[in-house]
């Protein structure tokens, strides 16, 4: 289970502090799918990065499967993210020099406990097949459409079999048809892998697909 309790975030500047989040709490269990809505600049991405242990809250606590990642040193925290959390960003952040298959494999190369290469390659191939890219394994990102690149990014996020998948505006850069296809894919994969899924979006159409919806306004959750 993911438990975020009384999360606040404030950025200190030369002109004083800038509050971004204030007393935000959230619980997500295995198999839950949650959408967090709000306009650009409302703190959605900041909250997502805190949930995924990419950014430390100013106050409050986060635990994932009973562990507090912010109690760990930098190396242990990075290993925790690599093992427990998958990220999908609006800009897919694929490595342009690598094939789709090698992009998916990449997170396993920094694993604290290496897996056999053949096993990793087979799992990556299976994931790319699940996202509809069985015939694109050796294509580089520049040879793929925007929707295909995002599918590779989703497969990469799942290669370590995370308990939690976090998506930051995963359809924001896509046309309507590609956005619908990616939304369908996320829903199917979340059910198939029984993951915790948290998506932040400004898209009402994407959020409407989720059984649980929250809206960020004035740094807090309000009724969606």
FENKA-V484490 format. One record per residue. N is the residue number from 1. RES is the residue in one small letter. PSI is psi in whole degrees, 0 to 359 (999 if undefined). BURIAL is 1 if it has 24 or more other ideal C-beta (glycine too) atoms within 12 Angstrom, else 0. D_FIRST is the distance of its C-alpha to the first C-alpha in Angstrom with 2 decimals. Layout:
((N & RES & PSI & BURIAL & D_FIRST) (N & RES & PSI & BURIAL & D_FIRST))
This chain:
((1 & x & 143 & 0 & 0.00) (2 & x & 125 & 1 & 3.80) (3 & x & 117 & 1 & 6.33) (4 & x & 124 & 1 & 9.92) (5 & x & 120 & 0 & 12.66) (6 & x & 48 & 0 & 16.33) (7 & x & 131 & 1 & 16.51) (8 & x & 147 & 1 & 20.17) (9 & x & 132 & 1 & 21.99) (10 & x & 131 & 0 & 25.74) (11 & x & 127 & 0 & 27.99) (12 & x & 133 & 0 & 31.15) (13 & x & 173 & 0 & 34.36) (14 & x & 337 & 0 & 38.04) (15 & x & 11 & 0 & 38.46) (16 & x & 181 & 0 & 35.61) (17 & x & 147 & 0 & 31.91) (18 & x & 109 & 0 & 30.30) (19 & x & 136 & 0 & 27.31) (20 & x & 317 & 1 & 24.73) (21 & x & 147 & 1 & 21.68) (22 & x & 108 & 1 & 21.94) (23 & x & 54 & 0 & 19.41) (24 & x & 127 & 1 & 16.64) (25 & x & 145 & 0 & 13.39) (26 & x & 140 & 1 & 10.47) (27 & x & 133 & 0 & 7.19) (28 & x & 125 & 1 & 5.77) (29 & x & 170 & 0 & 4.51) (30 & x & 131 & 0 & 6.21) (31 & x & 356 & 0 & 9.69) (32 & x & 145 & 1 & 9.51) (33 & x & 124 & 1 & 12.19) (34 & x & 136 & 1 & 13.00) (35 & x & 137 & 1 & 16.32) (36 & x & 119 & 1 & 17.42) (37 & x & 166 & 1 & 21.20) (38 & x & 157 & 1 & 23.97) (39 & x & 167 & 0 & 27.20) (40 & x & 137 & 0 & 27.72) (41 & x & 5 & 0 & 27.48) (42 & x & 353 & 1 & 25.23) (43 & x & 7 & 1 & 22.46) (44 & x & 310 & 1 & 20.08) (45 & x & 321 & 1 & 20.26) (46 & x & 315 & 1 & 20.04) (47 & x & 317 & 1 & 16.75) (48 & x & 318 & 1 & 15.45) (49 & x & 327 & 1 & 16.90) (50 & x & 316 & 1 & 15.29) (51 & x & 326 & 1 & 11.73) (52 & x & 10 & 1 & 12.86) (53 & x & 28 & 1 & 14.66) (54 & x & 338 & 1 & 17.99) (55 & x & 137 & 1 & 19.20) (56 & x & 135 & 1 & 18.94) (57 & x & 156 & 1 & 18.73) (58 & x & 326 & 1 & 21.87) (59 & x & 165 & 0 & 20.00) (60 & x & 175 & 1 & 16.62) (61 & x & 152 & 1 & 13.50) (62 & x & 130 & 1 & 10.46) (63 & x & 143 & 1 & 7.86) (64 & x & 119 & 1 & 5.71) (65 & x & 41 & 0 & 4.99) (66 & x & 3 & 0 & 7.33) (67 & x & 139 & 1 & 9.78) (68 & x & 104 & 0 & 11.73) (69 & x & 335 & 1 & 13.42) (70 & x & 356 & 1 & 16.17) (71 & x & 354 & 0 & 17.36) (72 & x & 156 & 0 & 18.44) (73 & x & 174 & 0 & 21.84) (74 & x & 316 & 0 & 22.44) (75 & x & 317 & 0 & 22.76) (76 & x & 325 & 0 & 19.68) (77 & x & 319 & 1 & 17.65) (78 & x & 319 & 0 & 19.24) (79 & x & 323 & 0 & 18.47) (80 & x & 313 & 1 & 14.74) (81 & x & 316 & 1 & 14.83) (82 & x & 327 & 1 & 17.05) (83 & x & 323 & 1 & 14.87) (84 & x & 341 & 1 & 11.29) (85 & x & 135 & 1 & 12.17) (86 & x & 140 & 1 & 14.82) (87 & x & 138 & 1 & 17.00) (88 & x & 121 & 1 & 19.59) (89 & x & 163 & 1 & 22.10) (90 & x & 313 & 1 & 24.90) (91 & x & 118 & 0 & 27.41) (92 & x & 334 & 1 & 26.36) (93 & x & 35 & 0 & 27.39) (94 & x & 152 & 1 & 28.75) (95 & x & 117 & 0 & 31.30) (96 & x & 335 & 0 & 34.61) (97 & x & 353 & 0 & 36.44) (98 & x & 152 & 1 & 34.07) (99 & x & 168 & 1 & 33.96) (100 & x & 316 & 1 & 31.03) (101 & x & 315 & 1 & 30.32) (102 & x & 329 & 1 & 30.55) (103 & x & 320 & 1 & 28.31) (104 & x & 322 & 1 & 25.54) (105 & x & 333 & 1 & 26.28) (106 & x & 315 & 1 & 26.43) (107 & x & 337 & 1 & 22.87) (108 & x & 344 & 1 & 23.51) (109 & x & 342 & 0 & 26.65) (110 & x & 12 & 0 & 24.93) (111 & x & 141 & 0 & 22.53) (112 & x & 333 & 0 & 23.00) (113 & x & 97 & 0 & 23.55) (114 & x & 145 & 0 & 25.77) (115 & x & 159 & 0 & 25.77) (116 & x & 135 & 0 & 29.06) (117 & x & 321 & 0 & 30.31) (118 & x & 322 & 0 & 31.23) (119 & x & 317 & 0 & 27.77) (120 & x & 315 & 1 & 26.21) (121 & x & 321 & 0 & 29.04) (122 & x & 318 & 0 & 28.60) (123 & x & 320 & 1 & 24.89) (124 & x & 319 & 1 & 25.78) (125 & x & 319 & 1 & 28.65) (126 & x & 317 & 1 & 26.55) (127 & x & 317 & 1 & 24.07) (128 & x & 327 & 1 & 27.09) (129 & x & 319 & 0 & 28.61) (130 & x & 328 & 1 & 25.58) (131 & x & 10 & 1 & 25.87) (132 & x & 24 & 1 & 29.60) (133 & x & 33 & 1 & 31.07) (134 & x & 333 & 0 & 32.58) (135 & x & 14 & 0 & 35.91) (136 & x & 17 & 1 & 34.74) (137 & x & 320 & 1 & 33.48) (138 & x & 6 & 0 & 36.24) (139 & x & 140 & 1 & 36.48) (140 & x & 161 & 0 & 35.79) (141 & x & 323 & 1 & 33.96) (142 & x & 345 & 0 & 37.40) (143 & x & 5 & 0 & 38.31) (144 & x & 154 & 1 & 35.36) (145 & x & 169 & 1 & 34.93) (146 & x & 317 & 1 & 32.31) (147 & x & 322 & 1 & 30.27) (148 & x & 320 & 1 & 30.64) (149 & x & 321 & 1 & 29.58) (150 & x & 327 & 1 & 26.35) (151 & x & 321 & 1 & 25.77) (152 & x & 318 & 1 & 26.34) (153 & x & 323 & 1 & 23.82) (154 & x & 315 & 1 & 21.17) (155 & x & 318 & 1 & 22.20) (156 & x & 320 & 1 & 22.09) (157 & x & 337 & 1 & 18.50) (158 & x & 354 & 1 & 17.59) (159 & x & 331 & 1 & 19.95) (160 & x & 9 & 1 & 17.58) (161 & x & 56 & 1 & 15.25) (162 & x & 155 & 1 & 12.19) (163 & x & 332 & 1 & 8.60) (164 & x & 128 & 1 & 8.84) (165 & x & 123 & 1 & 12.26) (166 & x & 129 & 1 & 13.78) (167 & x & 125 & 1 & 17.24) (168 & x & 102 & 1 & 19.84) (169 & x & 57 & 1 & 22.61) (170 & x & 343 & 1 & 22.65) (171 & x & 7 & 1 & 25.68) (172 & x & 329 & 1 & 27.45) (173 & x & 12 & 0 & 30.19) (174 & x & 154 & 1 & 30.83) (175 & x & 170 & 0 & 33.48) (176 & x & 315 & 0 & 32.66) (177 & x & 315 & 0 & 32.96) (178 & x & 322 & 1 & 30.84) (179 & x & 316 & 1 & 28.18) (180 & x & 320 & 0 & 28.06) (181 & x & 318 & 1 & 27.88) (182 & x & 320 & 1 & 24.96) (183 & x & 317 & 1 & 23.08) (184 & x & 318 & 0 & 23.85) (185 & x & 315 & 1 & 22.78) (186 & x & 317 & 1 & 19.31) (187 & x & 316 & 1 & 18.83) (188 & x & 316 & 0 & 20.26) (189 & x & 323 & 1 & 18.30) (190 & x & 319 & 1 & 14.90) (191 & x & 318 & 0 & 15.97) (192 & x & 323 & 0 & 17.67) (193 & x & 357 & 1 & 14.88) (194 & x & 45 & 0 & 12.06) (195 & x & 163 & 1 & 10.09) (196 & x & 127 & 1 & 7.96) (197 & x & 126 & 1 & 11.16) (198 & x & 123 & 1 & 12.27) (199 & x & 131 & 1 & 16.07) (200 & x & 138 & 1 & 18.42) (201 & x & 154 & 1 & 21.91) (202 & x & 3 & 1 & 25.14) (203 & x & 114 & 1 & 25.93) (204 & x & 327 & 0 & 25.97) (205 & x & 318 & 0 & 26.63) (206 & x & 315 & 1 & 23.44) (207 & x & 327 & 1 & 21.29) (208 & x & 342 & 0 & 23.02) (209 & x & 348 & 1 & 21.49) (210 & x & 139 & 1 & 17.97) (211 & x & 335 & 0 & 17.13) (212 & x & 128 & 1 & 15.38) (213 & x & 139 & 1 & 17.46) (214 & x & 155 & 1 & 17.83) (215 & x & 132 & 1 & 20.90) (216 & x & 126 & 1 & 21.53) (217 & x & 134 & 0 & 24.94) (218 & x & 41 & 0 & 26.64) (219 & x & 7 & 1 & 23.61) (220 & x & 166 & 1 & 21.44) (221 & x & 137 & 1 & 19.65) (222 & x & 169 & 0 & 22.28) (223 & x & 129 & 0 & 22.49) (224 & x & 999 & 0 & 22.42))
